[in-house]
Amino acid sequence: MRARRAAALAASVLVSTLALTGLAGPVTAAAAEPAPHAGAAAAPGSVTHEENDRVPEGAVWTQHYFPSSDRSGTELHADVLLPEGLKKGARVPVILSVGPYFGHAGQTDAEGWSHTGPSSRFQDFIEGTDLFDQGYAFVMVDLRGFGGSTGCLDWAGPGEQADVRAAIDWAADRPWSTGAVGMYGKSYDASTGLIGNDLDQRALKAVVAQEPVWDMYQYIYSNGVPRPNVTGTANAYNSIATLDALPDDDARYRSNAAYEQAHPECLTQNAAGYLTTDQDSPYWTSRDLAKKARGSDTPLFVTQGFIENNTKPEEMQEFLDNHKGPERGWLGQWEHVRGGDRTSDGRLSMGREGWYDETLAFFDQYLKGKRPEVSYPAYSVEDSTGAWRAQRTWPGESVRVGVALGSGSYLDDGGASARAAATADGGPALRPSTQPSGEWDLENAPSLDPAAPRTLAAGAAGLQSAGEVTSSFFVRSEPVARPVRLTGTPRLSLTARGEGNLMVKLYDVGPDGKAVMFDEQVSLVDTGRLSVDLKSTDWTLAAGHVLAVEIGSIQTGSWRDTPSGRTIQVKDARLTLALDDPSDDVPTAGARSPFLDTYLRQYTVQLPSGDASFRLAIGRRH
């Protein structure tokens, strides 16, 4: 039943996807291509910064083409930056990035360049590490269908995995390469780093992955419920894949860049792939990076914002549990940012100094065999109080507990009863949350509506407590006697009777009733037993605070759900949590990330009081 309902929605959005991507009508043939500008870097020629200002200072730029590893005939394009003045026969280790954002015209759209040159996507990393002075090469490879590569784009699928394999082998085998390759990226090209880890190639010595997607299914669906970007992500990458080359790009690059326009079936197939609803289908299991990490041992350095609205911490714990190699991580309360990013007023977005020094030391250790001069924590973690701690692993030395939430029922009405109650109580009319379905890529997601305030206005919340709002029900803990941290991946299990949608939210409720929604997840639900993993979290309840659990209909624009209008009976609900004692923390350097206060303002609501149903204490099982 869940699969049929999800498939019906997929069919309803396919037409809009084809229209938005321009596939409903004819595709115009590529225009005649002018000859390349004299400054274009057609392999094997090389270009310096003095010859082309798009080349980073201290580097020499060349372009290269090589086949992917799946014998599909796909030709991959690479921009190579070598240290200027590198002597003939000298070899250097390689930092490799593989992704869709390295096209010469721009990363996600045409950026108005007057002449061709290598992408500046990771110029911050190059400058922050003095990469070429430190004796590294930097290689950017276009995934199939993007930039100067041919082939049908294949969103983290077997084709792109073959591209990553080929790129690692190619970079390791160059005459200027020591054979040691590290991968670096953020967002999509962080996910290709995870792919590289999963491939477990000998030449890949280290991966730095900032804000990746750990399981590609989770970016498009949540347990059968589509996210708003079920069409938008396809639109975004189809658009990037059809960006024009620049007039002075070499002829081979221009020909390859026109591949998707000459093969519109590639765009159709890509758009249709995202509408595969079955999580257990070959389409999605081949893209489950967390599961495919089992037994991998490439040294891994990751970052993850627990409260970010784009590439969320879903299946992160599964990936790290499956990964058996050395690990380093910065985890905390930030949005979709890089380790060295700063806010407009100069504050570090992640709140922690030293990103470039630490990543360079990481690469030096595993690509050059150089012993680190600084002893960095394996994991540096910022919890919800803004405090940073060091620990050997994540989630760390936690205690697993299960709390019984009992039974209840709700009407799967998408929050309609809450909106009606708020209006009847004199509050403002509340509209259902909506989200755009236009272009939406891993690098840039639209801002999401607050998940709580639309349906938990003070008037609606009070009527909900009185039983007049039937969209959801709450279960609360007793106030905790001392600070307790919830870490890792919470799991809700229950027995349901009825058909529709389910949302679970966790709130940190203070003595004044002010509550912060800090974790959520949704699922399609049918009669039977159900288990749902929430997002990974690292949230501390202060002494005297209460954990509130809301179970009910989906009441946020973060998903594109279809309410069933039916009453869902919930029995034997149980929440499994990993708890930490903050008094055992080992402090480490780091300031409060600026986004944390933005999040608190956006997700704080007033909840009515209610009877406690369970206790929450470290060391007790319930």
WOTAZI-V436557 format. One record per pair of residues at least 24 apart in sequence whose C-alpha atoms are under 7 Angstrom apart, sorted by the first residue. I is the first residue (numbers start at 0). J is the second residue. If there is no record, write none. Layout:
<<I | J> <I | J>>
This chain:
<<1 | 523> <2 | 276> <2 | 277> <5 | 223> <5 | 276> <6 | 276> <9 | 274> <13 | 271> <16 | 230> <16 | 234> <16 | 270> <19 | 234> <20 | 234> <20 | 237> <22 | 267> <26 | 260> <28 | 260> <28 | 261> <29 | 257> <29 | 260> <33 | 246> <34 | 247> <34 | 250> <35 | 246> <35 | 247> <35 | 248> <35 | 249> <35 | 250> <36 | 247> <36 | 248> <39 | 115> <39 | 247> <39 | 248> <39 | 249> <41 | 249> <53 | 116> <53 | 117> <54 | 116> <54 | 117> <57 | 82> <57 | 83> <57 | 131> <58 | 82> <58 | 83> <58 | 131> <59 | 83> <67 | 161> <67 | 162> <67 | 165> <68 | 161> <68 | 162> <68 | 164> <68 | 165> <69 | 161> <73 | 143> <73 | 149> <73 | 150> <74 | 148> <74 | 149> <75 | 141> <75 | 142> <75 | 143> <75 | 147> <75 | 148> <75 | 149> <76 | 140> <76 | 141> <76 | 147> <76 | 148> <77 | 138> <77 | 139> <77 | 140> <77 | 141> <78 | 117> <78 | 138> <78 | 139> <78 | 140> <79 | 137> <79 | 138> <79 | 139> <80 | 136> <80 | 137> <80 | 138> <81 | 136> <81 | 137> <82 | 131> <82 | 134> <82 | 135> <82 | 136> <88 | 175> <89 | 175> <90 | 175> <90 | 176> <90 | 177> <91 | 134> <91 | 135> <91 | 136> <91 | 175> <91 | 176> <91 | 177> <92 | 135> <92 | 136> <92 | 176> <92 | 177> <92 | 178> <92 | 179> <92 | 180> <92 | 366> <93 | 135> <93 | 136> <93 | 137> <93 | 170> <93 | 176> <93 | 179> <93 | 180> <93 | 181> <94 | 135> <94 | 136> <94 | 137> <94 | 138> <94 | 180> <94 | 181> <94 | 182> <94 | 183> <95 | 137> <95 | 138> <95 | 139> <95 | 180> <95 | 181> <95 | 182> <95 | 183> <96 | 138> <96 | 139> <96 | 140> <96 | 182> <96 | 183> <96 | 184> <96 | 188> <97 | 139> <97 | 140> <97 | 141> <97 | 142> <97 | 163> <97 | 188> <97 | 191> <98 | 140> <98 | 141> <98 | 142> <98 | 187> <98 | 188> <98 | 191> <99 | 141> <99 | 142> <99 | 145> <101 | 139> <101 | 141> <101 | 146> <102 | 145> <102 | 146> <102 | 147> <103 | 146> <103 | 244> <104 | 244> <104 | 245> <107 | 239> <108 | 239> <114 | 245> <114 | 247> <115 | 245> <115 | 247> <115 | 248> <124 | 355> <127 | 355> <128 | 355> <128 | 356> <128 | 359> <140 | 166> <144 | 240> <144 | 258> <144 | 259> <145 | 240> <145 | 256> <146 | 256> <147 | 252> <147 | 253> <147 | 255> <147 | 256> <148 | 255> <148 | 256> <149 | 255> <149 | 256> <149 | 258> <150 | 258> <151 | 259> <151 | 265> <152 | 265> <152 | 269> <153 | 269> <155 | 286> <156 | 285> <156 | 286> <157 | 285> <160 | 194> <163 | 191> <163 | 195> <164 | 195> <167 | 202> <167 | 203> <171 | 202> <178 | 202> <179 | 203> <179 | 204> <179 | 366> <180 | 204> <180 | 366> <181 | 205> <181 | 206> <181 | 362> <181 | 366> <182 | 206> <182 | 207> <183 | 207> <183 | 208> <184 | 208> <184 | 209> <185 | 209> <185 | 210> <185 | 211> <185 | 337> <186 | 210> <186 | 211> <186 | 212> <186 | 441> <186 | 442> <187 | 211> <187 | 441> <187 | 442> <193 | 288> <194 | 288> <196 | 295> <196 | 297> <197 | 291> <197 | 292> <197 | 295> <199 | 295> <199 | 297> <204 | 297> <204 | 298> <204 | 365> <204 | 366> <205 | 297> <205 | 298> <205 | 299> <205 | 362> <205 | 365> <206 | 298> <206 | 299> <206 | 300> <207 | 299> <207 | 300> <207 | 301> <208 | 300> <208 | 301> <208 | 302> <209 | 301> <209 | 302> <209 | 303> <209 | 337> <210 | 302> <210 | 303> <210 | 310> <210 | 335> <211 | 310> <212 | 310> <213 | 288> <213 | 289> <213 | 313> <213 | 314> <213 | 315> <213 | 318> <214 | 286> <214 | 287> <214 | 288> <214 | 289> <214 | 314> <215 | 286> <215 | 287> <216 | 278> <216 | 283> <217 | 313> <218 | 310> <221 | 521> <221 | 522> <222 | 521> <222 | 522> <222 | 523> <223 | 276> <223 | 522> <223 | 523> <224 | 522> <224 | 523> <224 | 558> <224 | 559> <224 | 560> <225 | 558> <225 | 559> <225 | 560> <226 | 557> <226 | 558> <226 | 559> <227 | 434> <227 | 435> <227 | 436> <227 | 557> <227 | 558> <227 | 559> <228 | 436> <228 | 439> <229 | 273> <229 | 274> <230 | 436> <231 | 436> <231 | 437> <231 | 438> <231 | 439> <232 | 438> <232 | 439> <232 | 440> <233 | 269> <233 | 270> <233 | 273> <234 | 437> <234 | 438> <235 | 438> <235 | 439> <235 | 440> <236 | 440> <237 | 266> <289 | 314> <289 | 317> <289 | 318> <290 | 318> <292 | 318> <292 | 321> <292 | 322> <293 | 321> <293 | 322> <294 | 321> <294 | 322> <294 | 323> <295 | 322> <295 | 323> <295 | 324> <296 | 322> <296 | 323> <296 | 324> <297 | 324> <298 | 324> <298 | 325> <298 | 326> <299 | 325> <299 | 326> <299 | 327> <300 | 326> <300 | 327> <300 | 328> <301 | 327> <301 | 328> <301 | 329> <302 | 328> <302 | 329> <302 | 330> <303 | 329> <303 | 330> <303 | 331> <304 | 330> <304 | 331> <304 | 332> <304 | 333> <304 | 334> <304 | 335> <305 | 331> <305 | 332> <305 | 333> <305 | 535> <305 | 536> <306 | 332> <306 | 333> <306 | 334> <307 | 333> <307 | 334> <307 | 335> <308 | 334> <308 | 447> <309 | 335> <309 | 441> <309 | 444> <310 | 441> <312 | 534> <312 | 535> <313 | 534> <313 | 535> <316 | 487> <316 | 488> <326 | 377> <327 | 377> <327 | 378> <328 | 377> <328 | 378> <328 | 379> <329 | 378> <329 | 379> <329 | 380> <330 | 379> <330 | 380> <330 | 381> <331 | 380> <331 | 381> <331 | 382> <332 | 381> <332 | 382> <332 | 383> <332 | 592> <332 | 594> <332 | 595> <333 | 592> <333 | 594> <333 | 595> <334 | 594> <348 | 592> <348 | 593> <349 | 592> <350 | 589> <350 | 590> <350 | 591> <350 | 592> <351 | 588> <351 | 589> <351 | 590> <352 | 589> <382 | 537> <382 | 538> <382 | 539> <383 | 537> <383 | 538> <383 | 539> <384 | 539> <385 | 590> <385 | 591> <385 | 592> <386 | 591> <387 | 586> <387 | 587> <387 | 588> <387 | 589> <388 | 584> <388 | 585> <388 | 586> <388 | 587> <389 | 585> <389 | 586> <389 | 587> <394 | 486> <394 | 487> <397 | 577> <397 | 578> <397 | 579> <398 | 577> <398 | 578> <398 | 579> <398 | 617> <398 | 618> <399 | 576> <399 | 577> <399 | 578> <400 | 575> <400 | 576> <400 | 577> <400 | 620> <401 | 573> <401 | 574> <401 | 575> <401 | 576> <401 | 620> <401 | 621> <402 | 573> <402 | 574> <402 | 575> <402 | 613> <402 | 621> <403 | 572> <403 | 573> <403 | 574> <403 | 613> <403 | 621> <404 | 474> <404 | 571> <404 | 572> <404 | 573> <404 | 574> <404 | 612> <405 | 570> <405 | 571> <405 | 572> <406 | 569> <406 | 570> <406 | 571> <406 | 572> <407 | 472> <407 | 568> <407 | 569> <407 | 570> <408 | 566> <408 | 567> <408 | 568> <408 | 569> <409 | 469> <409 | 470> <409 | 471> <409 | 472> <409 | 551> <409 | 566> <409 | 567> <409 | 568> <410 | 469> <410 | 470> <410 | 552> <410 | 564> <410 | 565> <410 | 566> <410 | 567> <411 | 470> <411 | 499> <411 | 500> <411 | 552> <411 | 562> <411 | 563> <411 | 564> <411 | 565> <411 | 566> <411 | 567> <412 | 470> <412 | 552> <412 | 562> <412 | 563> <412 | 564> <413 | 470> <413 | 552> <413 | 553> <413 | 554> <413 | 562> <414 | 454> <414 | 470> <414 | 552> <414 | 553> <414 | 554> <416 | 468> <416 | 469> <416 | 470> <417 | 454> <417 | 459> <417 | 468> <417 | 470> <418 | 454> <420 | 459> <420 | 462> <420 | 468> <421 | 456> <421 | 458> <421 | 459> <424 | 458> <426 | 458> <429 | 453> <432 | 555> <432 | 556> <433 | 556> <434 | 556> <434 | 557> <447 | 557> <448 | 556> <449 | 601> <449 | 602> <450 | 555> <450 | 602> <451 | 516> <451 | 602> <451 | 604> <452 | 604> <454 | 554> <455 | 604> <457 | 605> <460 | 606> <460 | 607> <461 | 607> <464 | 607> <470 | 551> <470 | 552> <471 | 549> <471 | 550> <471 | 551> <471 | 552> <472 | 549> <472 | 550> <472 | 551> <473 | 547> <473 | 548> <473 | 549> <473 | 550> <474 | 547> <474 | 548> <474 | 549> <474 | 612> <475 | 545> <475 | 546> <475 | 547> <475 | 548> <475 | 610> <475 | 611> <475 | 612> <475 | 613> <476 | 545> <476 | 546> <476 | 547> <476 | 611> <476 | 612> <476 | 613> <476 | 614> <476 | 615> <477 | 545> <477 | 611> <477 | 613> <477 | 614> <478 | 543> <478 | 544> <478 | 545> <479 | 542> <479 | 543> <479 | 544> <479 | 545> <479 | 615> <479 | 616> <480 | 542> <480 | 543> <481 | 541> <481 | 542> <482 | 539> <482 | 540> <482 | 541> <482 | 542> <482 | 581> <483 | 539> <483 | 540> <483 | 541> <483 | 578> <483 | 579> <483 | 580> <483 | 581> <484 | 537> <484 | 538> <484 | 539> <484 | 540> <484 | 578> <484 | 579> <484 | 580> <484 | 581> <485 | 536> <485 | 537> <485 | 538> <485 | 539> <485 | 576> <485 | 577> <485 | 578> <485 | 579> <486 | 536> <486 | 537> <486 | 538> <486 | 577> <486 | 578> <486 | 579> <487 | 535> <487 | 536> <487 | 537> <487 | 577> <488 | 532> <488 | 533> <488 | 534> <488 | 535> <488 | 536> <489 | 532> <489 | 533> <489 | 535> <489 | 574> <489 | 575> <489 | 576> <490 | 530> <490 | 531> <490 | 532> <490 | 533> <490 | 574> <490 | 575> <490 | 576> <491 | 530> <491 | 531> <491 | 532> <491 | 573> <491 | 574> <491 | 575> <492 | 529> <492 | 530> <492 | 531> <492 | 572> <492 | 573> <492 | 574> <493 | 528> <493 | 529> <493 | 530> <493 | 569> <493 | 570> <493 | 571> <493 | 572> <493 | 573> <494 | 527> <494 | 528> <494 | 529> <494 | 569> <494 | 570> <494 | 571> <494 | 572> <495 | 525> <495 | 526> <495 | 527> <495 | 528> <495 | 567> <495 | 568> <495 | 569> <495 | 570> <496 | 525> <496 | 526> <496 | 527> <496 | 567> <496 | 568> <496 | 569> <497 | 525> <497 | 526> <497 | 565> <497 | 566> <497 | 567> <497 | 568> <498 | 524> <498 | 525> <498 | 526> <498 | 563> <498 | 565> <498 | 567> <499 | 523> <499 | 524> <499 | 525> <499 | 562> <499 | 563> <499 | 565> <500 | 524> <500 | 552> <500 | 553> <500 | 562> <501 | 550> <501 | 551> <501 | 552> <501 | 553> <502 | 550> <502 | 551> <502 | 552> <502 | 553> <503 | 548> <503 | 549> <503 | 550> <503 | 551> <504 | 548> <504 | 549> <504 | 550> <505 | 546> <505 | 547> <505 | 548> <505 | 549> <506 | 546> <506 | 547> <506 | 548> <507 | 540> <507 | 544> <507 | 545> <507 | 546> <507 | 547> <508 | 544> <508 | 545> <508 | 546> <508 | 547> <509 | 544> <509 | 545> <510 | 543> <510 | 544> <512 | 605> <512 | 606> <512 | 607> <512 | 608> <513 | 603> <513 | 604> <513 | 605> <513 | 606> <514 | 603> <514 | 604> <514 | 605> <514 | 606> <515 | 599> <515 | 602> <515 | 603> <515 | 604> <516 | 602> <516 | 603> <578 | 617>>
